[in-house]
Amino acid sequence: MVPAPQPGPPADLSPPVLTDGVVRLRLPADADLPDIVAACQDPEVSRWTLVPSPYGEADGRAFLAGQAPGRAAGTDVVLAVEEVATGRFVGLVGLHGIADGDAEIGYWTGPWGRGRGLTTRAVRLACGWALGGLGLQRVGWAALVGNDASRRVAEKAGFRVLGALRRNLVQRGTRVDGWVGDLLAEDLP
Ligand SMILES: CC(C)(COP(=O)(O)OP(=O)(O)OC[C@H]1O[C@@H](n2cnc3c(N)ncnc32)[C@H](O)[C@@H]1OP(=O)(O)O)[C@@H](O)C(=O)NCCC(=O)NCCS
């Protein structure tokens, strides 16, 4: 068995420079608000994630204002994904429930950023940081059964999809089946 890290001070979730030359991850900024609100209008985002639906500017502001406590506690960090070539915000990738060497990844990308491998790149960078600099042992992934695009991103980023659990997720008040997977530090190239 691999021992869990001993409890210590909260993890420092200030991200280092995280880029592969095509995407860059950085902390979300107030200037991202219009893009966040626009992306969360997309039915695919509300179908497959837990963002409020309908999603308005107040939801975006609450999201931005609500980031600091989780970061300060060392438990949650959400990063904006920016396309390097254009500087355009395309989506968010988050590490949640960071504790005892473990975290859960989540992501969405606005329709204007999809289909070009940008999310896969962002997930790889976030996981590289989580399992490298942050020293976690495992990053978990979960998606509603049928979310093939999310599954494909996870698999391309190196996650092993382990199967489906029955009614392990709650989506808008209903318990539903979810795929689960994980990526361990030793899985990274
Ligand atoms: C999932 C999501 C982030 C993917 O973003 P993206 O930028 O298009 O992802 P990438 O371009 O990096 O890769 C997408 C991969 O999924 C595949 N894909 C896209 N839609 C698909 C679908 N409906 N069925 C199967 N595969 C699909 C693409 O072909 C590509 O794989 P390939 O490179 O082998 O061809 C985006 O669709 C999204 O935001 N969806 C709504 C929110 C969501 O589902 N978040 C995840 C919650 S767990």
The ligand as a MOL file (V3000), in Angstrom:
LIG
                    3D

  0  0  0     0  0            999 V3000
M  V30 BEGIN CTAB
M  V30 COUNTS 48 50 0 0 0
M  V30 BEGIN ATOM
M  V30 1 C -16.1420 17.6750 -22.9390 0
M  V30 2 C -15.5870 18.9320 -23.5590 0
M  V30 3 C -14.8400 19.7010 -22.4670 0
M  V30 4 C -14.6040 18.5300 -24.6530 0
M  V30 5 O -13.9760 19.7010 -25.1160 0
M  V30 6 P -13.1010 19.7340 -26.4710 0
M  V30 7 O -12.2520 20.9740 -26.4000 0
M  V30 8 O -13.9500 19.5330 -27.6380 0
M  V30 9 O -12.1500 18.4710 -26.2610 0
M  V30 10 P -10.9080 18.0540 -27.1670 0
M  V30 11 O -10.9350 18.8220 -28.4600 0
M  V30 12 O -9.6790 18.1560 -26.3260 0
M  V30 13 O -11.1760 16.5020 -27.4300 0
M  V30 14 C -12.4840 16.0810 -27.6780 0
M  V30 15 C -12.4280 14.6070 -28.0400 0
M  V30 16 O -13.7260 14.1050 -27.8140 0
M  V30 17 C -14.2540 13.6660 -29.0400 0
M  V30 18 N -15.6760 13.9710 -29.0120 0
M  V30 19 C -16.2680 15.1700 -29.0500 0
M  V30 20 N -17.6040 15.0370 -29.0010 0
M  V30 21 C -17.8290 13.6980 -28.9230 0
M  V30 22 C -18.9930 12.8970 -28.8300 0
M  V30 23 N -20.2070 13.4510 -28.7680 0
M  V30 24 N -18.8360 11.5540 -28.7830 0
M  V30 25 C -17.6050 10.9890 -28.7950 0
M  V30 26 N -16.4680 11.6990 -28.8500 0
M  V30 27 C -16.5920 13.0310 -28.9150 0
M  V30 28 C -13.5010 14.4040 -30.0990 0
M  V30 29 O -13.5680 13.7360 -31.3360 0
M  V30 30 C -12.1170 14.4070 -29.5030 0
M  V30 31 O -11.4750 13.1520 -29.6320 0
M  V30 32 P -10.4100 12.8310 -30.8390 0
M  V30 33 O -9.3130 13.8470 -30.6880 0
M  V30 34 O -9.9980 11.4390 -30.5830 0
M  V30 35 O -11.1640 13.0300 -32.1280 0
M  V30 36 C -16.6790 19.8350 -24.1580 0
M  V30 37 O -17.3940 19.0900 -25.1010 0
M  V30 38 C -17.6270 20.3880 -23.1130 0
M  V30 39 O -17.3670 21.4230 -22.5100 0
M  V30 40 N -18.7690 19.6890 -22.9030 0
M  V30 41 C -19.7790 20.1500 -21.9320 0
M  V30 42 C -19.2620 20.1290 -20.4990 0
M  V30 43 C -18.7560 18.7570 -20.0850 0
M  V30 44 O -19.2540 17.7330 -20.5260 0
M  V30 45 N -17.7630 18.7540 -19.1900 0
M  V30 46 C -17.2320 17.5400 -18.6320 0
M  V30 47 C -18.0770 17.1190 -17.4650 0
M  V30 48 S -17.4920 15.5620 -16.7650 0
M  V30 END ATOM
M  V30 BEGIN BOND
M  V30 1 1 1 2
M  V30 2 1 2 3
M  V30 3 1 2 4
M  V30 4 1 2 36
M  V30 5 1 4 5
M  V30 6 1 5 6
M  V30 7 2 6 7
M  V30 8 1 6 8
M  V30 9 1 6 9
M  V30 10 1 9 10
M  V30 11 2 10 11
M  V30 12 1 10 12
M  V30 13 1 10 13
M  V30 14 1 13 14
M  V30 15 1 14 15
M  V30 16 1 15 16
M  V30 17 1 15 30
M  V30 18 1 16 17
M  V30 19 1 17 18
M  V30 20 1 17 28
M  V30 21 1 18 19
M  V30 22 1 18 27
M  V30 23 2 19 20
M  V30 24 1 20 21
M  V30 25 1 21 22
M  V30 26 2 21 27
M  V30 27 1 22 23
M  V30 28 2 22 24
M  V30 29 1 24 25
M  V30 30 2 25 26
M  V30 31 1 26 27
M  V30 32 1 28 29
M  V30 33 1 28 30
M  V30 34 1 30 31
M  V30 35 1 31 32
M  V30 36 2 32 33
M  V30 37 1 32 34
M  V30 38 1 32 35
M  V30 39 1 36 37
M  V30 40 1 36 38
M  V30 41 2 38 39
M  V30 42 1 38 40
M  V30 43 1 40 41
M  V30 44 1 41 42
M  V30 45 1 42 43
M  V30 46 2 43 44
M  V30 47 1 43 45
M  V30 48 1 45 46
M  V30 49 1 46 47
M  V30 50 1 47 48
M  V30 END BOND
M  V30 END CTAB
M  END
